[in-house]
Amino acid sequence: MPDNSSYSETDTRDAWERFVSSGTAVDDRPVNVREEILDSWKRSRELGVDACIPASRKIVDENQIFLRRERNAALRQAASAAFRRLEPHLTDAQTILILADDQGVIIDAIGDEHVLDEGQEIHLEIGGDWNENMIGTNGIGTVLRTGKPAYVHASEHFVEGVQSWTCAGAPIHDPLTQMVIGVVDLSGPPQIFQQHNVALVLAMAREIEIALAEHRQAERTQLLEAFLMSDYSRAHDGVILVDQSGRVLFRRGIEDGPLRSARELSVGHKLLPKLEGLSDQDIPKLLPLNVEAEGIERLKLEGVFRGAALFLKDRRKLPQQTGASCKIKPRANVAEAQIQIVGSSPKMVDAIGLAERAAMANVSVLIHGETGVGKELFARLIHDRLANAKAPYVPVNCAAISSDLIGAELFGYADGAFTGASRGGRVGKFELANKGVLCLDEIGDMPIELQPYLLRALEQRAIYRVGDNQRRPVDVRLVAMTNRDLRTEIEKGNFRRDLFYRISVMTIEVPPLRERGRDIVELVHHFSAFFAQETNRPPIIFTDTALEKLSGYKWPGNVRELRNVIQRFYLIKTDNVVTERDMPPEIMDDYEGSDADSLEHILGGNSGDLESIEASAIRRTIIAENGNLTRVAAVLGISRPTLYRKMKRYHIRKT
């Protein structure tokens, strides 16, 4: 691309005049007339564009403009952040920033008010049609025609009426299909001409594409969760999920059948026209002949129709979760006992069913829940339900590895990659988990600088060992776990938004124990039977009042705390009956009227769980200081924000 000094307005103007008058400019054209400009001139002439018109066409029907902008609402929303960020810098820059749709019609424009007013004279405004077949060579239509970024300066425009302008445009691609769906353009008088304007609009186009991808991924995740949480998902295997525009977002249960290579069912393909206005009877008739649907479920997000699940014929029945517990077999070649998830509360049954369906859907899963709820059991459940009984299960605690070593731990390293590296290098967790499950615990603690590498590994399904440039394909099912609110971490800048959407295709919320009702009693008996066998003594009997106390406690440490309490009974009880008087203080009376706030007393009467001890200390100190949280924080040696955070975490009230 030539620099500014290589452009000659006189030479370009002469070449344009010869071209439009004689129709030829190939043999004797000036070297400064770029090939892409000449090609566009030829197309403009073949399309019958009048080089002498003063302006482009404008859509005058306001309703048509409104409908066009509504149809491109997702594109406009994706561009809004970038436009808002640049708008203050365009005020006195003699420049306007334009967003056009896939037909070259302007749907948004901001910038210098004087230039915006001048643009109306040539219909460089909302509703203006800047397709090449309408106005010839220009920074919007030519980009749409070629699919490449371009600038068009002064007399390079085919139509004389717009040759007092300069413009630079870049295509915006659909993140799924990679089709050009719009153009971002920078326009103004000739004096703003700089070739780096192309770099600016190209960067903006990429920013818009990323925003579109995040929006699509979020919508895909929400639709998928809405479907998987429905009763219909339990009874159907062959499923195609489409968004409101009719584009395939997700498919399941067709990999082993005749439809596995059907192009119409590939993710991103537009399988149906826009669903709005179509009845449930219309949709099956519009499917390809080789695709038959025996049922349809419309999916809504916040009450608005946003997509549909199509249930295909010849499906296999999915196993359904029944009963009050779920058993997980020991892993292949691992000496361990069978695991059991106990719980019959609605939230727990839903979480178990969602985990089983996640295993069959082959999607990345984010397991969220408070400390001690048993998130790792759900990761094991997903692994257990995989078709391959010998699939590896590789757990990694992101919080337990230093930020300097976690990259090498995940991706491995080559020989001599860093000081202290093992001779010959080492295989990373990704490679060890190939064809199986990689479980990343405490993913919210992963260093921000490492997150792009994890995202790349998940998207490319390949890794590079540290210090090595060899690409190593991996087929890994990712299960991530956290007790943090990752959306809050995103706002704080601690977690990447794009990685969040990539790992949370499906989110499983494991309920806290206080929300599980009768599950508490079931777990008491379950752990009691376990520890009775382990200690080789008869099962302990719990009185009704003891069970009432256990059921009424808030369990800040969740199932882990309950397990520790039951274990403690088996360690300290000499008789075989647990009564109300055997309860730890925090369970007995929420510390009302108790002034025993010494650490010795707390440890002596507590389950031994660190979080229970911490919650106990906070409650006792609040009582001792009569609810004065400033003094409570001072006594405990923590800041007031930390105290508030811990009170919220342990569900502690001031009074």
C-alpha positions as a printed NumPy array, in Angstrom:
array([[  0.   ,   0.   ,   0.   ],
       [  1.61 ,   3.288,  -1.068],
       [  2.383,   6.037,   1.423],
       [  0.756,   9.469,   1.384],
       [  3.475,  10.99 ,  -0.789],
       [  2.777,   8.517,  -3.608],
       [ -0.784,   9.762,  -4.075],
       [ -1.206,  12.377,  -6.783],
       [ -4.624,  14.026,  -6.926],
       [ -3.88 ,  15.446, -10.385],
       [ -2.803,  12.092, -11.848],
       [ -5.703,  10.239, -10.223],
       [ -8.209,  12.85 , -11.409],
       [ -6.845,  12.653, -14.964],
       [ -7.023,   8.865, -14.916],
       [-10.601,   8.964, -13.617],
       [-11.653,  11.422, -16.325],
       [-10.114,   9.254, -19.061],
       [-11.791,   6.176, -17.577],
       [-15.314,   7.592, -17.346],
       [-15.056,   9.319, -20.739],
       [-13.473,   6.522, -22.785],
       [-13.954,   3.499, -20.585],
       [-10.249,   2.636, -20.662],
       [ -7.43 ,   3.355, -18.293],
       [ -5.477,   0.116, -18.329],
       [ -2.655,   0.701, -20.782],
       [ -1.656,   4.206, -19.825],
       [ -2.912,   4.585, -16.266],
       [ -0.604,   6.361, -13.789],
       [  1.278,   4.048, -11.47 ],
       [ -0.312,   5.847,  -8.528],
       [ -3.791,   4.56 ,  -9.386],
       [ -3.98 ,   1.451,  -7.268],
       [ -5.062,  -1.827,  -8.782],
       [ -7.903,  -2.32 ,  -6.281],
       [ -9.27 ,   1.123,  -7.16 ],
       [ -9.146,   0.418, -10.887],
       [-10.864,  -2.941, -10.351],
       [-13.617,  -1.188,  -8.44 ],
       [-14.006,   1.426, -11.188],
       [-14.502,  -1.414, -13.66 ],
       [-17.124,  -3.045, -11.471],
       [-18.901,   0.298, -11.028],
       [-19.057,   0.821, -14.774],
       [-20.321,  -2.735, -15.365],
       [-23.009,  -2.17 , -12.716],
       [-24.182,   0.911, -14.615],
       [-23.335,   3.425, -11.893],
       [-23.629,   7.017, -13.14 ],
       [-20.304,   8.728, -12.341],
       [-21.958,  12.169, -12.438],
       [-24.623,  11.735,  -9.756],
       [-24.261,  14.178,  -6.832],
       [-25.01 ,  11.776,  -3.961],
       [-25.973,   8.299,  -2.979],
       [-29.517,   7.076,  -2.458],
       [-31.202,   7.325,   0.93 ],
       [-33.988,   5.198,   2.385],
       [-36.682,   7.748,   3.159],
       [-39.184,   5.446,   4.847],
       [-38.474,   5.815,   8.577],
       [-40.169,   2.507,   9.297],
       [-37.791,   0.724,   6.91 ],
       [-34.822,   2.335,   8.64 ],
       [-36.175,   1.325,  12.042],
       [-36.687,  -2.289,  10.948],
       [-33.213,  -2.419,   9.412],
       [-31.605,  -1.141,  12.616],
       [-33.662,  -3.591,  14.677],
       [-32.577,  -6.439,  12.408],
       [-28.974,  -5.471,  13.122],
       [-29.488,  -4.852,  16.846],
       [-26.776,  -7.347,  17.838],
       [-24.253,  -5.674,  15.508],
       [-25.125,  -2.211,  16.795],
       [-24.892,  -3.34 ,  20.418],
       [-21.509,  -4.948,  19.78 ],
       [-20.241,  -1.713,  18.225],
       [-21.676,   0.591,  20.883],
       [-18.809,   0.284,  23.379],
       [-16.138,   1.041,  20.776],
       [-18.173,   3.952,  19.392],
       [-18.707,   5.449,  22.857],
       [-15.008,   5.157,  23.614],
       [-13.986,   7.052,  20.458],
       [-16.812,   9.573,  20.316],
       [-15.149,  12.197,  22.592],
       [-12.033,  12.156,  20.396],
       [-14.001,  12.806,  17.192],
       [-15.767,  15.973,  18.322],
       [-13.294,  18.434,  16.778],
       [-11.399,  16.016,  14.552],
       [-13.377,  16.697,  11.345],
       [-14.165,  12.993,  11.317],
       [-17.231,  10.796,  11.52 ],
       [-17.429,   7.132,  12.435],
       [-19.953,   5.013,  10.557],
       [-21.479,   1.569,  10.991],
       [-23.069,   0.003,   7.911],
       [-24.936,  -3.283,   7.555],
       [-24.201,  -6.141,   5.159],
       [-25.949,  -4.292,   2.323],
       [-23.995,  -1.086,   2.746],
       [-26.799,   0.883,   4.401],
       [-25.645,   3.135,   7.249],
       [-27.277,   2.171,  10.562],
       [-25.22 ,   4.336,  12.97 ],
       [-23.027,   7.438,  12.661],
       [-21.249,   9.612,  15.241],
       [-18.528,  12.26 ,  15.251],
       [-17.89 ,  15.906,  14.388],
       [-21.298,  17.582,  14.153],
       [-20.187,  19.87 ,  11.307],
       [-18.978,  16.906,   9.254],
       [-22.161,  14.972,  10.073],
       [-24.174,  17.904,   8.686],
       [-22.046,  18.01 ,   5.518],
       [-22.448,  14.255,   5.127],
       [-26.213,  14.657,   4.828],
       [-25.672,  16.456,   1.523],
       [-24.393,  13.208,  -0.03 ],
       [-26.537,  10.95 ,   2.23 ],
       [-23.563,   9.852,   4.303],
       [-26.021,   9.451,   7.179],
       [-28.312,   6.861,   8.746],
       [-30.34 ,   5.331,   5.925],
       [-27.779,   6.189,   3.23 ],
       [-27.106,   3.337,   0.76 ],
       [-23.374,   2.989,   0.022],
       [-23.323,  -0.303,  -1.822],
       [-20.997,  -0.333,  -4.856],
       [-23.919,  -0.95 ,  -7.198],
       [-25.453,   2.316,  -5.99 ],
       [-22.551,   4.749,  -5.536],
       [-19.547,   2.944,  -7.02 ],
       [-16.1  ,   2.896,  -5.41 ],
       [-16.22 ,   3.959,  -1.74 ],
       [-14.952,   2.862,   1.654],
       [-18.121,   0.979,   2.578],
       [-19.326,  -0.656,  -0.648],
       [-15.865,  -1.65 ,  -1.869],
       [-15.057,  -3.299,   1.448],
       [-18.314,  -5.264,   1.248],
       [-17.509,  -6.311,  -2.306],
       [-13.934,  -7.46 ,  -1.626],
       [-14.238,  -8.514,   2.01 ],
       [-10.971,  -6.684,   2.709],
       [-10.11 ,  -3.425,   4.512],
       [ -9.652,  -0.487,   2.163],
       [ -9.3  ,   3.27 ,   1.944],
       [-10.688,   5.416,  -0.862],
       [ -9.347,   8.951,  -1.127],
       [-10.748,  11.933,  -3.044],
       [-10.732,  11.252,  -6.813],
       [-10.405,   7.528,  -6.236],
       [-14.173,   7.581,  -5.638],
       [-16.052,   6.586,  -8.789],
       [-18.866,   9.123,  -8.366],
       [-17.804,  12.739,  -8.762],
       [-20.247,  14.013,  -6.163],
       [-18.356,  12.32 ,  -3.308],
       [-14.787,  13.064,  -4.423],
       [-14.425,  15.775,  -1.789],
       [-14.316,  13.018,   0.852],
       [-11.848,  10.452,   2.107],
       [-12.82 ,   7.23 ,   3.831],
       [-11.344,   4.058,   5.311],
       [-13.37 ,   0.947,   6.02 ],
       [-12.922,  -2.531,   7.46 ],
       [-15.228,  -5.554,   7.259],
       [-16.932,  -7.001,  10.34 ],
       [-17.201, -10.797,  10.261],
       [-19.774, -13.026,  11.899],
       [-17.838, -14.936,  14.595],
       [-19.553, -18.22 ,  13.65 ],
       [-19.753, -18.178,   9.857],
       [-16.99 , -15.626,   9.144],
       [-19.343, -13.981,   6.643],
       [-19.116, -10.201,   6.335],
       [-22.079,  -8.75 ,   8.233],
       [-21.143,  -5.082,   8.246],
       [-18.519,  -2.376,   7.817],
       [-17.   ,   0.162,  10.191],
       [-15.897,   3.282,   8.313],
       [-14.009,   6.514,   9.131],
       [-14.882,   9.402,   6.821],
       [-14.21 ,  13.115,   6.517],
       [-12.715,  15.838,   4.299],
       [ -9.511,  14.965,   2.363],
       [ -7.211,  16.623,   4.92 ],
       [ -7.87 ,  13.839,   7.463],
       [ -6.383,  11.287,   5.053],
       [ -3.878,   9.009,   6.776],
       [ -3.205,   5.431,   5.804],
       [ -3.151,   4.42 ,   9.445],
       [ -6.89 ,   5.198,   9.449],
       [ -7.209,   1.704,   7.99 ],
       [ -5.401,   0.265,  11.001],
       [ -7.787,   2.157,  13.293],
       [-10.974,   0.85 ,  11.668],
       [ -9.468,  -2.624,  11.405],
       [ -8.81 ,  -2.618,  15.16 ],
       [-12.365,  -1.401,  15.762],
       [-13.75 ,  -4.164,  13.535],
       [-11.848,  -6.771,  15.555],
       [-13.151,  -5.239,  18.796],
       [-16.703,  -5.433,  17.479],
       [-16.185,  -9.043,  16.391],
       [-14.96 ,  -9.96 ,  19.88 ],
       [-18.002,  -8.276,  21.426],
       [-20.243, -10.172,  18.995],
       [-18.539, -13.451,  19.883],
       [-18.99 , -12.796,  23.608],
       [-22.652, -11.951,  23.078],
       [-23.211, -15.057,  20.95 ],
       [-21.413, -17.251,  23.465],
       [-23.423, -15.804,  26.343],
       [-26.667, -16.327,  24.444],
       [-25.607, -19.846,  23.47 ],
       [-24.797, -20.624,  27.092],
       [-28.116, -19.235,  28.32 ],
       [-30.128, -21.095,  25.682],
       [-28.248, -24.307,  26.371],
       [-28.843, -23.97 ,  30.109],
       [-32.52 , -23.164,  29.503],
       [-32.814, -26.32 ,  27.421],
       [-30.825, -28.577,  29.744],
       [-32.856, -27.431,  32.734],
       [-36.097, -28.358,  30.947],
       [-37.827, -31.694,  31.391],
       [-37.644, -32.377,  27.653],
       [-33.855, -32.597,  27.618],
       [-33.951, -35.692,  29.793],
       [-35.94 , -37.702,  27.271],
       [-34.258, -36.825,  23.983],
       [-30.842, -37.544,  22.59 ],
       [-30.889, -36.24 ,  19.025],
       [-31.225, -32.486,  19.532],
       [-30.507, -29.4  ,  17.455],
       [-30.541, -26.025,  19.243],
       [-31.153, -22.953,  17.064],
       [-31.194, -19.279,  17.941],
       [-33.92 , -16.842,  16.958],
       [-32.358, -16.28 ,  13.529],
       [-32.504, -20.019,  12.817],
       [-28.762, -20.588,  13.144],
       [-27.491, -23.823,  14.733],
       [-25.931, -23.168,  18.146],
       [-25.587, -26.703,  19.48 ],
       [-26.126, -30.303,  18.386],
       [-26.215, -33.567,  20.285],
       [-26.811, -37.236,  19.613],
       [-26.131, -37.317,  15.858],
       [-22.392, -38.06 ,  15.878],
       [-22.901, -41.807,  15.38 ],
       [-25.741, -41.641,  12.883],
       [-26.257, -40.78 ,   9.207],
       [-26.585, -37.069,  10.027],
       [-23.122, -36.723,  11.584],
       [-21.621, -35.126,   8.45 ],
       [-24.71 , -33.201,   7.357],
       [-23.541, -29.673,   6.527],
       [-26.991, -28.285,   7.324],
       [-26.594, -29.321,  10.961],
       [-23.11 , -27.927,  11.528],
       [-22.773, -25.326,  14.279],
       [-23.11 , -21.846,  12.788],
       [-25.122, -22.965,   9.749],
       [-28.409, -21.166,   9.104],
       [-30.802, -24.107,   9.247],
       [-34.078, -22.171,   9.331],
       [-35.352, -18.703,   8.464],
       [-35.977, -16.295,  11.31 ],
       [-38.176, -18.105,  13.826],
       [-40.311, -15.099,  14.689],
       [-43.744, -15.59 ,  13.145],
       [-43.254, -19.316,  12.48 ],
       [-45.601, -21.778,  14.172],
       [-44.553, -25.132,  15.617],
       [-46.24 , -26.708,  12.622],
       [-44.317, -24.532,  10.123],
       [-40.824, -25.255,  11.462],
       [-40.644, -29.015,  10.645],
       [-41.774, -28.299,   7.079],
       [-38.843, -25.918,   6.556],
       [-36.173, -28.441,   7.587],
       [-34.03 , -30.202,   4.962],
       [-35.503, -33.463,   3.649],
       [-32.912, -35.553,   5.501],
       [-33.791, -33.977,   8.862],
       [-37.023, -34.944,  10.623],
       [-38.13 , -33.411,  13.895],
       [-40.697, -35.129,  16.08 ],
       [-40.949, -32.332,  18.594],
       [-40.121, -28.683,  19.22 ],
       [-39.597, -26.696,  22.395],
       [-39.472, -22.923,  22.238],
       [-36.839, -21.443,  24.551],
       [-37.258, -18.132,  26.335],
       [-34.758, -15.903,  28.101],
       [-36.273, -13.471,  30.59 ],
       [-39.668, -14.129,  29.05 ],
       [-38.584, -13.362,  25.478],
       [-38.589, -16.021,  22.736],
       [-34.918, -16.457,  21.783],
       [-34.551, -19.895,  20.205],
       [-35.837, -23.445,  19.884],
       [-34.814, -27.038,  20.524],
       [-35.607, -29.473,  17.712],
       [-35.913, -33.109,  18.774],
       [-34.875, -35.42 ,  15.961],
       [-36.331, -38.845,  15.224],
       [-34.488, -42.095,  16.011],
       [-33.139, -40.718,  19.22 ],
       [-31.764, -42.797,  22.092],
       [-33.266, -42.455,  25.552],
       [-31.068, -40.763,  28.121],
       [-30.751, -42.338,  31.564],
       [-32.695, -40.419,  34.18 ],
       [-31.57 , -39.662,  37.665],
       [-33.757, -41.33 ,  40.279],
       [-33.582, -41.946,  43.978],
       [-31.971, -40.049,  46.782],
       [-28.354, -40.818,  45.97 ],
       [-26.043, -41.105,  43.013],
       [-23.212, -43.608,  42.893],
       [-19.849, -43.014,  41.228],
       [-17.69 , -46.003,  40.387],
       [-13.997, -46.087,  41.327],
       [-11.687, -44.826,  38.602],
       [ -9.901, -47.332,  36.401],
       [ -6.588, -48.479,  37.909],
       [ -7.14 , -46.374,  41.053],
       [ -7.488, -47.988,  44.49 ],
       [-10.477, -46.125,  45.915],
       [-13.944, -46.804,  47.255],
       [-17.178, -46.08 ,  45.471],
       [-18.363, -42.479,  45.908],
       [-21.931, -41.558,  46.739],
       [-23.668, -38.205,  46.302],
       [-26.495, -38.104,  48.839],
       [-29.448, -35.807,  48.355],
       [-33.093, -35.788,  47.281],
       [-33.853, -32.059,  47.55 ],
       [-35.091, -30.524,  44.27 ],
       [-31.999, -28.337,  43.81 ],
       [-29.692, -31.274,  44.395],
       [-31.581, -33.582,  42.031],
       [-31.497, -30.863,  39.362],
       [-27.74 , -30.406,  39.823],
       [-27.134, -34.161,  39.563],
       [-29.282, -34.438,  36.437],
       [-27.536, -31.449,  34.875],
       [-24.125, -33.021,  35.522],
       [-25.173, -36.285,  33.895],
       [-26.49 , -34.459,  30.844],
       [-23.343, -32.353,  30.689],
       [-21.28 , -35.533,  30.355],
       [-23.328, -36.553,  27.334],
       [-23.377, -33.083,  25.774],
       [-19.563, -32.895,  25.531],
       [-19.344, -29.252,  26.614],
       [-17.135, -27.3  ,  28.999],
       [-18.689, -27.134,  32.461],
       [-18.341, -24.612,  35.272],
       [-19.284, -25.935,  38.709],
       [-20.077, -23.131,  41.139],
       [-20.813, -23.377,  44.826],
       [-19.691, -22.388,  48.287],
       [-16.712, -24.012,  49.969],
       [-17.552, -27.471,  51.255],
       [-20.654, -28.183,  49.133],
       [-18.963, -31.033,  47.237],
       [-18.17 , -29.488,  43.869],
       [-15.463, -32.076,  43.236],
       [-18.072, -34.87 ,  43.484],
       [-19.915, -33.373,  40.537],
       [-16.703, -33.247,  38.534],
       [-16.229, -36.93 ,  39.324],
       [-19.842, -37.615,  38.336],
       [-19.303, -36.055,  34.908],
       [-16.164, -38.159,  34.467],
       [-17.958, -41.316,  35.595],
       [-20.737, -40.858,  33.031],
       [-18.361, -40.642,  30.048],
       [-18.703, -43.455,  27.534],
       [-15.016, -44.386,  27.836],
       [-14.615, -46.22 ,  31.152],
       [-10.839, -45.724,  31.011],
       [-10.96 , -41.973,  30.354],
       [ -8.349, -40.227,  32.549],
       [ -9.389, -37.84 ,  35.312],
       [ -6.752, -35.205,  36.047],
       [ -7.448, -32.705,  38.87 ],
       [ -5.485, -29.462,  39.237],
       [ -5.869, -26.993,  42.103],
       [ -5.061, -23.613,  40.564],
       [ -4.774, -22.018,  44.017],
       [ -2.19 , -24.539,  45.241],
       [  0.372, -23.913,  42.476],
       [  2.537, -20.81 ,  42.345],
       [  1.874, -18.412,  39.47 ],
       [  5.405, -19.077,  38.201],
       [  4.819, -22.816,  37.831],
       [  1.173, -23.183,  36.874],
       [  1.896, -22.758,  33.145],
       [  4.445, -25.566,  33.2  ],
       [  2.081, -27.666,  35.321],
       [ -0.771, -27.338,  32.822],
       [  1.098, -27.415,  29.525],
       [  4.313, -29.217,  30.423],
       [  7.774, -28.035,  29.468],
       [ 10.652, -28.917,  27.202],
       [ 14.147, -29.927,  28.248],
       [ 16.003, -26.883,  29.57 ],
       [ 12.938, -24.643,  29.461],
       [ 13.892, -22.983,  32.742],
       [ 16.27 , -23.317,  35.664],
       [ 15.44 , -26.403,  37.694],
       [ 13.472, -28.088,  34.892],
       [ 13.66 , -31.879,  34.866],
       [ 15.99 , -33.394,  32.303],
       [ 14.078, -34.394,  29.202],
       [ 11.142, -32.096,  30.014],
       [  7.785, -33.084,  31.44 ],
       [  4.268, -33.814,  30.259],
       [  1.635, -31.323,  31.449],
       [ -1.822, -31.941,  32.859],
       [ -3.5  , -31.207,  29.512],
       [ -1.665, -34.071,  27.83 ],
       [ -2.272, -36.371,  30.794],
       [ -6.005, -35.631,  30.522],
       [ -6.166, -36.371,  26.778],
       [ -9.423, -38.214,  25.927],
       [-10.647, -37.566,  29.46 ],
       [-11.493, -34.866,  32.   ],
       [ -9.249, -32.024,  33.139],
       [-10.665, -30.651,  36.386],
       [ -9.431, -27.153,  37.26 ],
       [-10.316, -26.405,  40.865],
       [-10.315, -22.792,  42.103],
       [-10.063, -21.518,  38.531],
       [-10.823, -18.019,  39.828],
       [ -7.3  , -18.021,  41.285],
       [ -5.629, -18.63 ,  37.936],
       [ -3.21 , -15.741,  37.176],
       [ -4.677, -13.313,  34.638],
       [ -1.525, -13.496,  32.513],
       [ -1.959, -17.258,  32.055],
       [ -5.631, -17.13 ,  31.119],
       [ -5.064, -16.291,  27.405],
       [ -2.983, -19.467,  27.044],
       [ -5.722, -21.556,  28.611],
       [ -8.278, -19.958,  26.292],
       [ -6.101, -20.68 ,  23.254],
       [ -5.627, -24.305,  24.311],
       [ -9.373, -24.782,  24.678],
       [-10.221, -23.11 ,  21.374],
       [ -7.458, -24.733,  19.317],
       [ -7.674, -28.073,  21.144],
       [ -3.885, -28.099,  21.205],
       [ -1.091, -27.002,  23.528],
       [  2.546, -25.949,  23.336],
       [  4.877, -27.021,  26.107],
       [  6.828, -24.224,  27.778],
       [ 10.038, -23.688,  25.819],
       [  8.821, -25.749,  22.844],
       [  7.209, -24.74 ,  19.541],
       [  5.732, -28.134,  18.69 ],
       [  1.936, -28.13 ,  18.479],
       [  0.421, -31.03 ,  20.434],
       [ -3.279, -31.78 ,  19.793],
       [ -5.329, -32.668,  22.882],
       [ -8.923, -33.813,  23.293],
       [ -9.857, -32.7  ,  26.784],
       [-13.199, -32.273,  28.524],
       [-12.784, -29.241,  30.811],
       [-14.565, -29.081,  34.159],
       [-13.781, -25.903,  36.102],
       [-14.771, -25.266,  39.715],
       [-14.952, -22.11 ,  41.796],
       [-16.603, -20.615,  44.859],
       [-16.095, -17.109,  43.488],
       [-18.517, -14.986,  41.482],
       [-16.525, -14.898,  38.243],
       [-18.7  , -12.144,  36.782],
       [-17.612,  -9.918,  39.661],
       [-14.005, -10.984,  39.067],
       [-14.413,  -9.968,  35.425],
       [-15.538,  -6.488,  36.437],
       [-12.537,  -6.248,  38.77 ],
       [-10.209,  -7.185,  35.921],
       [ -9.142, -10.456,  37.576],
       [-10.742, -12.814,  35.065],
       [-11.082, -12.669,  31.293],
       [-14.599, -12.337,  29.945],
       [-13.87 , -14.453,  26.854],
       [-12.433, -17.266,  28.976],
       [-15.495, -17.154,  31.247],
       [-17.842, -17.689,  28.322],
       [-15.597, -20.465,  26.998],
       [-15.52 , -22.475,  30.242],
       [-19.15 , -21.895,  31.242],
       [-20.973, -23.351,  28.27 ],
       [-22.929, -25.059,  31.014],
       [-22.968, -23.966,  34.66 ],
       [-23.915, -26.266,  37.517],
       [-24.894, -24.536,  40.753],
       [-24.31 , -26.874,  43.7  ],
       [-26.7  , -25.718,  46.435],
       [-25.424, -24.894,  49.939],
       [-26.45 , -27.33 ,  52.633],
       [-28.773, -24.807,  54.336],
       [-30.979, -24.875,  51.172],
       [-31.273, -28.652,  51.001],
       [-33.921, -29.319,  53.656],
       [-34.232, -33.002,  54.597],
       [-30.892, -33.756,  52.898],
       [-29.239, -32.77 ,  56.187],
       [-30.842, -35.723,  58.009],
       [-30.003, -38.069,  55.096],
       [-26.379, -36.935,  55.239],
       [-26.247, -37.363,  59.034],
       [-27.272, -41.008,  58.671],
       [-24.997, -41.506,  55.662],
       [-21.895, -40.196,  57.451],
       [-22.878, -41.991,  60.629],
       [-22.975, -45.323,  58.789],
       [-19.622, -44.551,  57.169],
       [-17.823, -43.699,  60.402],
       [-19.46 , -46.607,  62.239],
       [-17.896, -48.954,  59.731],
       [-14.583, -47.098,  59.803],
       [-14.35 , -47.157,  63.624],
       [-15.813, -50.651,  63.886],
       [-18.552, -49.65 ,  66.325],
       [-22.377, -49.706,  66.207],
       [-24.049, -46.726,  64.488],
       [-24.754, -43.798,  66.797],
       [-28.391, -42.986,  67.532],
       [-29.455, -39.335,  67.161],
       [-32.371, -38.105,  69.26 ],
       [-35.131, -36.09 ,  67.598],
       [-33.99 , -32.883,  69.335],
       [-30.421, -33.502,  68.18 ],
       [-31.608, -33.911,  64.588],
       [-33.674, -30.729,  64.93 ],
       [-30.599, -28.815,  66.054],
       [-28.532, -30.213,  63.202],
       [-31.289, -29.424,  60.695],
       [-31.736, -25.854,  61.955],
       [-28.062, -24.9  ,  61.798],
       [-26.908, -22.782,  58.806],
       [-23.783, -24.863,  58.101],
       [-21.364, -22.187,  56.813],
       [-18.88 , -24.985,  56.088],
       [-21.596, -26.969,  54.257],
       [-21.294, -30.756,  53.808],
       [-17.633, -30.759,  54.801],
       [-18.486, -29.195,  58.167],
       [-21.333, -31.657,  58.734],
       [-19.024, -34.572,  57.967],
       [-16.494, -33.264,  60.491],
       [-19.185, -32.886,  63.158],
       [-20.35 , -36.491,  62.706],
       [-16.753, -37.73 ,  62.731],
       [-16.148, -35.831,  65.971],
       [-19.108, -37.597,  67.609],
       [-17.556, -40.964,  66.777],
       [-14.2  , -39.853,  68.16 ],
       [-15.33 , -38.368,  71.499],
       [-18.597, -40.125,  72.38 ],
       [-18.254, -43.034,  74.768],
       [-21.932, -43.965,  74.673],
       [-24.092, -44.625,  71.636],
       [-26.607, -41.749,  71.757],
       [-26.199, -38.15 ,  70.584],
       [-28.466, -35.67 ,  72.33 ],
       [-28.958, -31.922,  72.201],
       [-26.319, -31.472,  74.919],
       [-23.669, -33.06 ,  72.689],
       [-24.006, -30.37 ,  70.062],
       [-21.064, -27.988,  69.465],
       [-21.807, -24.467,  70.76 ],
       [-22.352, -22.929,  67.339],
       [-25.076, -25.484,  66.622],
       [-26.565, -25.434,  70.114],
       [-27.748, -21.868,  70.474],
       [-25.96 , -19.557,  67.999],
       [-23.91 , -18.332,  70.968],
       [-26.714, -16.358,  72.518],
       [-25.804, -15.609,  76.134],
       [-22.365, -17.211,  75.801],
       [-19.289, -15.276,  76.815],
       [-16.786, -18.075,  76.278],
       [-14.897, -16.416,  73.45 ],
       [-11.397, -17.761,  74.014],
       [ -9.671, -19.62 ,  71.217],
       [ -9.238, -22.575,  73.563],
       [-12.991, -22.734,  74.133],
       [-13.748, -22.31 ,  70.442],
       [-11.386, -25.137,  69.505],
       [-12.626, -27.295,  72.346],
       [-16.25 , -27.128,  71.313],
       [-15.929, -26.88 ,  67.557],
       [-16.003, -29.437,  64.814],
       [-12.402, -28.678,  63.903],
       [-13.277, -27.306,  60.457],
       [-11.212, -24.141,  59.903],
       [-14.102, -22.221,  58.427],
       [-16.372, -23.224,  61.298],
       [-13.738, -22.   ,  63.748],
       [-13.502, -18.687,  61.883],
       [-17.295, -18.269,  61.794],
       [-17.449, -19.145,  65.485],
       [-14.815, -16.54 ,  66.359],
       [-16.674, -13.839,  64.426],
       [-20.024, -14.624,  66.077],
       [-18.531, -14.642,  69.561],
       [-16.682, -11.388,  69.019],
       [-19.82 ,  -9.672,  67.71 ],
       [-21.633, -10.685,  70.906],
       [-18.716,  -9.654,  73.093],
       [-18.491,  -6.205,  71.445],
       [-22.276,  -5.661,  71.46 ],
       [-22.445,  -5.533,  67.68 ],
       [-19.855,  -2.754,  67.267],
       [-18.303,  -3.961,  63.995],
       [-15.433,  -1.468,  64.148],
       [-14.279,  -2.983,  67.435],
       [-15.001,  -6.506,  66.172],
       [-12.67 ,  -5.96 ,  63.212],
       [-10.003,  -4.509,  65.518],
       [-10.233,  -7.434,  67.956],
       [ -9.997,  -9.963,  65.128],
       [ -7.156,  -8.058,  63.455],
       [ -8.904,  -7.674,  60.08 ],
       [-10.253,  -4.724,  58.113],
       [-13.934,  -3.846,  58.173],
       [-14.433,  -4.752,  54.458],
       [-12.893,  -8.158,  55.185],
       [-15.196,  -8.563,  58.182],
       [-18.258,  -7.689,  56.075],
       [-17.184, -10.139,  53.398],
       [-16.733, -12.955,  55.916],
       [-20.053, -12.175,  57.624],
       [-21.761, -12.42 ,  54.246],
       [-19.935, -15.64 ,  53.449],
       [-20.905, -17.306,  56.718],
       [-24.386, -15.745,  56.806],
       [-23.727, -13.961,  60.089],
       [-26.02 , -11.132,  61.122],
       [-24.988,  -8.189,  63.253],
       [-27.663,  -8.864,  65.829]])
